[in-house]
Amino acid sequence: MTQGGNRATAIPMVLVAIASVQVGAAAATEIFDEVGPTATVFLRLLFAAAVLVAIWRPALGAIRGAHARDLWLFGLSLAAMNTSFYLSLDRIPLGIAVTLEFVGPLGVAFAATRRAGDLLWAGLAAAGILLLSPGLGDGLDLLGVVLALVAGGFWAAYIVLSQRIGSAFPGGAGLALAMILAAAMLIVPGIATGGGDLLDPAVLAIGLAVAVLSSAIPYSLEMEALRRLPRGVFGVMMSLEPAVAAIVGFVLLSQDLGATELVAIVLVVVASAGALSTTPPPAEG
């Protein structure tokens, strides 16, 4: 496939991944109050691991192989990123949590940039994110803010490790192995907080839906996209996350969009389009 073809397929992959995550987040609210944030993440990762293993049938021995260290780190980043983010949602609003979490991919974009124009696009994305953050510094729960920022740090690690694992394993095999490890790390806290409610058929059904929408689909698409796009471009494209969250909130949760939110959406769309138009495609290997 040509470099242009690689980019043409990677762009919709990232967009679908972003939309899928936000729809999954809306679905997760259905069981959040019943089993708690940590147990919700546990169900999400457990079912996602099962789906990915069924699809990719990875060699389990690879967990102790040459790439074991990266697999364990990737699993840790998945578990920590999702748990800290869900815990933050228990204390601060979704839009603000997503905005704060974005410090991770935005940091990756800044670290990867080599041209002044790229800084302009990253700056526009940052401006849009700030516009989607009403109430920052106005009595927000401090622990909730810290947890969202921690989630952002692990999101940055996820981006870096996802590209590394994607290069080391075929298809989604590496992701499936890391997902097994991530779910294993949350067995004890997940069961301890969720208790018997984890066996409720309705909870299990929603947990499966959340796993597919928020983990299996987006992580697989993101890993494939990272094989086709420079890491910095991917990071800036993820600036669409708060904007898509606002759209999903409007469509699925009846949350109105004001003029400020609409301006923010325009800013992040322009930033992402600008990054794609000015960053050269990766060299074929």
Protein Blocks (a to p, Z undefined) as FASTA:
>chain_A
ZZklmmmmmmmmmmmmmmmmmmmmmmmmmmmmmnojklmmmmmmmmmmmmmmmmnopafk
lmmmmklmmmmmmmmmmmmmmmmmmmmmmmbcfklmmmmmmmmmmmmmmmmpcbfklmmm
mmmmmmmmmmmmghihphpafklmmmmmmmmmmmmmmmmmmmmmmmmpgcjllmmmmmmm
mmmmmmmmmmmmnmmmlmpmklmmmmmmmmmmmmmmmmmmmmmmmmmpcfklmmmmmmmm
mmmmmmmmmmmnopacdfklmmmmmmmmmmmmmmmmmmccdddZZ
